[in-house]
Amino acid sequence: MKQPCKDCPFKISVKYALSPEKAQDILQGITHDKAFHCHKTVDYSESIEGQVTSESKLCFGAVLFLENTVVSGCRSNVMFRFGLMRSEFKVSDLRKDENVYQSFEEFLLSVTY
């Protein structure tokens, strides 16, 4: 079964320090049809914000976070539906996951400084 990477920012066990604005931007994006790519597949060579490339993959931790927090799960996001169509993950991979944040509030309280 597909898993988030070991240092995914959506995993409860991983400690990230994001500005409140950045954390809100991430939540705003994934709940409004924007893609969120795995940090391991983004090119950071020219910017701390990173550049998505043709090799970038969607963040599976974000997929599971949406499964945990949104009624329609990741299928509520057009870009994540495209990920399903491109076989980045399968419907059978979708599930509630206790290792991933269970609410927007929990995510914001844990990852912001």
N, C-alpha and C positions, 0 to 999 in steps of 0.2 A: 504494500500500500504506500502511496506517495506521502512524503513527510516534508514539513518545512525544513530549511537548512538548520544546522546546529546553532547558528547565531542569528536567527531570524528575529527582527524586532517585535514581531507579534507573539513570540513565545514568552510565557510568563517567567521562565527561568533565565531569560536573557535580559541583562540590564543595559538599557540605552539611555542617553541623555539628550533629549530633543528639546528645542525651545517650544513653548506652548503654541506659538504660531505654526511651527513646522508640523507638530503633531495634529493640530486642527486642520491644516492643509491636507495632510495625508487622509484623514477621515473624510473631509469634504470631497476629496477627489474620488476615493473608492466608493462613496455613496452617491456620486453624481457622474457615473459612466466614464471615469478616467482610469487608465491602466496604472498599476503600481508594480514596478519590476523588481525582481530579486536583486538586492545590492551586490550580489556576487556576479551578476551578469551585466552590470552597468559599467561603462568606461569612465573612470575618475581621473584619467591622465591630464585633462585640461581644466577641470572644474571640480570643486568640492560638491556641487550639486549633481554632477555626473551627466553622462550623455547616454541615452538609450541607443543601442545599435541593432543591426539586423539579427544579432546573436542573443539579444536580451530576452529573458523569459519572465513571465508573470510570477509574482511572489506567491508561493503556495501558502505561506503563513497568512497573507492577506485574504486568500481564498477561504481558508478555514475560519478566519476571524469573521468574515461576512456570513459564513454558515452558522456561526455561533450567535451573531448579533442581529441579523436582518431576516425578516420573515421569509423572503424568497432566496435567502443565501446569496452566493456569488452570482447566481443567475439574474439578480436584480441589476447587475452592472453589465452594460453592453460589451465592454472590453474583455471582461472575464468570460462572457458567453463566446466571444471570438476565440478565446483561449481553449475552451472546450471544443470548438469546431476545428481548431488547429491541432488538437490532440496534445496540448501541453499538459493536460490532466484529463482524467476520465470522470464521468458521472459516478462511477463506483468508488472513486477516491474521495468524494464529498461526504462529509460527516461532521457532527459536532465533535470538538476536540478539547478536552479539559486542559491540555498543555498550552493552549492559545487563549488569549484574553477573552473573557466572557461578556464584556460590555464595553461601550465607548468610554464610560466613566473610569473603569478599571484601567483601560489602556492609557487614558490621559493622566491619571494619577501616578501611574507607574513609570511612564517614559519621559515625563516633562521635569525640568529642573526649576 
